[in-house]
């Protein structure tokens, strides 16, 4: 996002978040194993989810679209990985 003089536009951010959402969907559908995603992408998923600009962006989408369906699977996965990380799993 550009608030912190970043170089990502909304399209870039949607693409990135869409990939993380897709990883979560693949886990739910049994295509990928959660531990594999956790080992390879866990840091990025946790860091992305806890970023305030990301939260603001996702909330703005929810408000403008009047739905909470966007990035729902990513949210679930991120919170799950954060809880795993905090508990030492």
Phi, psi and omega in degrees: 000163185266352182302323178257034180061030178284173183250006182269132174262180183299323179295317177299315182295318177299319178298314181296311180295326178297323177294317178294322175297318180296320176302316180296319178296318178299321176297312181299328180269003177079010180284321178238152176267138182304319181296326177295312179296320179299314181293320186272327188231001185305314180301314182293321179295313180296315181296319179295312183297325184272002179282127184295326178293323177296315179301315179300318181296311180298317178297323179294323177294314179302317180292315183290326181268352180056041177206155178252019183285340183287129177061028180294317180290321176299315179302312180300313180296315182299314180296320177299315180291324176296315178297318176300313182298316181292332180268359178083014179283000000 
